Amino acid sequence: MLYRQVLTGLAMAGLLNLPTPATQAAPQDSLRGGESGPVEFLSRTPSGPTEFMASGGTPAPITGSLALPPGNGPFAAMVIMHGSGGIRPGREGAWAERLAAQGIATFIVDSFTPRGIAVTSDDQSRLPISASVADGFAALRLLATHPRIDATRIGVMGFSKGGQVALYTALESFRQAAGVGDKKFALHIGLYPSCSIPYISPVVASSPILFLLGGMDDYTPAAHCERYADWFAQKGAGVTRIVYPGAHHGFDMPDRVQFLSRVQTARDCGFDIELEPVQGRFWNTGAVIPNAEITPQARRCTTRGAHFGGDPTSRDLAMDAVRDAVAQHLLHSTGP
């Protein structure tokens, strides 16, 4: 893909101090040469979970920005997945800087720009969440080849739609379909993810999962994610959930809180998507939704309008929670 597209994401992330290559090479399938900076690599774009688990989906080059701490390593690393608004000023790059201060390598993935997408907040069908999940696993597979990164100490964190990726990469049905062999994320951190139509899998990863939620979030309600956290815990995952009472969606952002009338929200939906076999199931009745009816049902229950914006107190508390989780599970861990 055009390097100019990569620069757009890097400028928004505040990482333009990285070296600029003279030419754009083919997508990389390995970082054995110890590369850092902008990277183009191969993922897939499945149309949904059925195609993801059957064939993986159509090959798709995507991009990322890898930053390494000083020294020889091997370092723990964090894959950073953006939300429906793409890579935003004051979020992905800011979190990368905070993690770098702990000695963590960071890889900010851009799922949108290489696919010609600006945002999906007003139309989530522009990129199925399963494609973003494929990107997360592709990033894991790539980072695991880097000689200065410890493949057993790679975490994933994300925001909103990216927060879903952080959670869904803990589902074994998706991990097996992604073709990453025995590689697993060592830590999953989801900030204000959508949990109103969550995927569920017969088996989940043993790696710890951290939910960071806004108590005033009317976009992706915290109550739905607390329900999902309970499900993960029942499956044997090590789950921590923290709800910040005064926080809206995007509480870690520098933006002031505002009402966004066009954003799509699934807050009124309330059904799971089971992966084996793929089918939906209503929370309130337990009635099954056949695979072919899941998308029409999601369209019927989706509505528009929600608040978005930062809360400095909640942001600072979330920074402490992430710092502690990283220290416990990545810096002093031998992996999942």
LINVEN-V14372 format. One record per backbone hydrogen bond with DSSP energy under -0.5 kcal/mol. CO is the residue of the C=O (numbers start at 1). NH is the residue of the N-H. If there is no record, write none. Layout:
BEGIN
co:nh
CO:NH
CO:NH
END
This chain:
BEGIN
co:nh
2:5
2:6
3:7
4:8
5:9
6:10
7:11
8:12
9:13
10:14
10:15
11:14
15:18
19:21
19:38
23:25
28:42
31:34
31:147
37:66
39:64
40:28
41:62
43:60
45:58
48:52
49:53
50:54
51:55
51:56
58:45
60:43
62:41
63:110
64:39
65:67
65:108
66:37
67:106
75:150
76:105
77:155
78:107
79:81
79:157
80:109
81:159
83:86
84:120
84:121
86:83
88:91
88:92
91:95
92:96
93:97
94:98
95:99
96:100
97:101
99:102
99:104
100:103
105:78
106:67
107:80
107:109
108:65
109:82
109:111
110:63
112:115
112:117
113:116
120:123
121:264
123:126
124:127
128:131
128:132
129:133
130:134
131:135
132:136
133:137
134:138
135:139
136:140
137:141
138:142
139:143
140:144
142:145
143:146
146:149
148:75
149:151
150:153
153:77
153:155
154:186
154:187
155:79
156:189
157:81
158:191
159:162
160:164
160:194
161:165
162:166
163:167
164:168
165:169
167:170
168:171
170:172
170:205
171:174
171:175
172:176
173:177
174:178
175:179
175:180
176:179
180:183
186:208
187:156
188:210
189:158
189:191
190:192
190:212
191:160
193:195
195:198
196:270
196:271
198:273
200:275
203:172
203:173
208:188
209:211
209:240
210:190
210:212
211:213
211:242
212:192
213:215
213:244
214:217
214:222
216:218
221:224
221:225
222:226
223:227
224:228
225:229
226:230
227:231
228:232
229:233
230:234
231:235
232:237
233:236
237:239
238:209
240:211
242:213
242:244
243:245
244:215
244:247
247:216
248:251
249:309
250:253
251:311
255:310
258:260
258:308
259:261
260:306
263:305
265:303
266:269
266:270
270:283
272:274
272:281
273:200
274:279
277:276
277:279
279:274
280:289
281:272
282:286
287:282
288:290
289:280
290:293
290:294
291:294
291:295
293:297
294:298
295:299
296:300
297:301
298:302
303:265
306:260
307:249
308:258
311:315
312:316
313:317
314:318
315:319
316:320
317:321
318:322
319:323
320:324
321:325
322:326
323:327
324:328
325:329
326:330
326:331
327:332
330:333
END
